Amino acid sequence: MRMQRWRTVNYYRVTTLRQCGDAIAGVRLTIREQVQRFVELGPLPSEEDNSEDGDADFDNLEQVLRGIERPVNQVEAAALSGSFGTDNCFGLAWTLLHLIETAPIPIPLTEPAADANPWIRRLWLRQQNALAASCLS
């Protein structure tokens, strides 16, 4: 992946996922096509969706998610973190969580609110547990 230095940083004027960048590090990171495609499909559906359309959507989501090469960059991880649904989605939520955990800097950066998506809270708790375990070693 080719990285470019930013001359000016205005993180809030980003209009598309492809323009997203890591303003903190001063390096512009782009979102790969596979990641953008997955994010554009919307959040993971519920396991309670019994429709035939739901089955086709699930198969498409699974195929696109499994097609994303690891590791993801920081911007991709942040974008992917918005794709969690409300439940396991037949294991896809765990696949998504493990993909996000390949980012070089953990997502989320700060503790989520108590009413945040349970998968975002789970990411945070896993980070904290890993930090605590590394301190004990």
C-alpha positions in Angstrom: 0.0 0.0 0.0 1.3 3.4 -1.0 1.3 6.1 1.8 1.5 9.8 1.2 2.2 12.6 3.6 -0.7 15.1 4.1 0.1 18.7 3.5 -3.0 19.9 5.2 -5.2 17.9 7.6 -8.9 18.6 7.8 -10.4 15.3 9.0 -13.9 16.6 9.2 -14.2 17.5 5.5 -13.9 13.9 4.4 -16.8 13.1 2.0 -16.2 9.5 1.0 -14.7 6.4 2.6 -12.0 6.4 0.0 -10.8 9.8 1.1 -10.6 8.9 4.7 -7.1 9.2 6.3 -5.3 8.8 9.5 -4.8 12.4 10.5 -3.3 11.6 13.9 -0.2 9.9 12.4 0.0 12.4 9.5 -0.2 9.6 7.0 -3.0 9.2 4.5 -4.4 5.7 4.5 -7.0 4.7 2.0 -9.7 2.1 2.4 -9.3 -0.8 0.0 -12.1 -1.7 -2.4 -13.0 -4.9 -0.6 -13.4 -3.1 2.8 -15.4 -0.3 1.2 -17.7 -2.8 -0.5 -18.3 -4.6 2.8 -19.0 -1.4 4.7 -21.5 -0.2 2.0 -23.5 -3.4 2.4 -24.6 -2.1 5.8 -24.6 -3.7 9.2 -24.7 -7.4 9.8 -28.2 -8.8 9.7 -29.9 -10.4 12.6 -30.0 -14.2 13.1 -33.7 -13.8 13.3 -34.1 -12.9 9.6 -35.6 -16.0 8.1 -36.4 -14.6 4.6 -34.8 -15.9 1.4 -33.5 -12.3 0.8 -31.9 -12.5 4.2 -30.1 -15.8 3.2 -28.8 -14.2 0.0 -27.7 -11.1 1.9 -25.9 -13.3 4.4 -24.1 -15.3 1.7 -23.0 -12.1 0.0 -21.8 -10.5 3.3 -19.9 -13.7 4.2 -18.2 -13.8 0.8 -17.1 -10.2 0.8 -16.0 -10.3 4.5 -13.9 -13.4 3.9 -12.4 -11.7 0.8 -10.8 -8.9 2.8 -7.1 -9.5 3.2 -5.5 -9.1 6.6 -4.2 -7.0 8.2 -6.5 -4.0 8.0 -5.2 -0.4 8.5 -6.5 1.9 11.2 -9.1 3.7 8.9 -10.4 0.4 7.6 -10.8 -0.9 11.2 -12.7 2.2 12.2 -15.0 1.9 9.1 -15.5 -1.9 9.7 -16.4 -1.3 13.4 -19.7 0.3 12.2 -20.8 -2.9 10.5 -21.7 -4.8 13.7 -25.3 -5.8 14.1 -27.1 -6.7 17.3 -26.2 -10.4 17.5 -23.7 -13.0 16.3 -25.0 -13.2 12.8 -24.2 -16.9 12.7 -20.6 -16.3 13.5 -19.9 -13.4 11.1 -19.7 -10.9 13.9 -16.7 -12.9 15.4 -15.0 -13.0 12.0 -15.5 -9.2 11.8 -14.2 -8.7 15.3 -11.0 -10.8 14.6 -10.5 -8.8 11.3 -10.7 -5.5 13.2 -8.2 -6.8 15.8 -5.6 -7.1 13.0 -5.3 -3.2 12.9 -2.0 -1.8 14.3 -3.8 0.4 16.8 -6.8 -1.1 18.8 -10.3 0.1 17.9 -12.0 1.8 19.9 -9.4 4.2 21.2 -11.4 5.1 24.2 -13.9 3.2 26.4 -17.3 3.1 24.7 -20.4 4.2 26.5 -22.3 1.7 28.5 -25.1 1.7 25.9 -22.8 1.3 22.9 -23.0 -1.7 20.5 -22.1 -4.8 22.5 -19.5 -5.8 19.9 -17.7 -2.5 20.3 -17.7 -3.0 24.0 -16.4 -6.5 23.5 -13.5 -5.1 21.4 -12.7 -2.7 24.2 -12.8 -5.4 26.9 -10.6 -7.7 24.9 -8.0 -4.9 24.5 -8.1 -4.2 28.3 -7.8 -8.0 29.1 -4.8 -8.3 26.7 -3.1 -5.2 28.3 -3.7 -6.6 31.8 -2.3 -10.0 30.8 0.8 -8.4 29.2 1.5 -6.5 32.5 1.4 -9.8 34.4 3.9 -11.5 32.2 
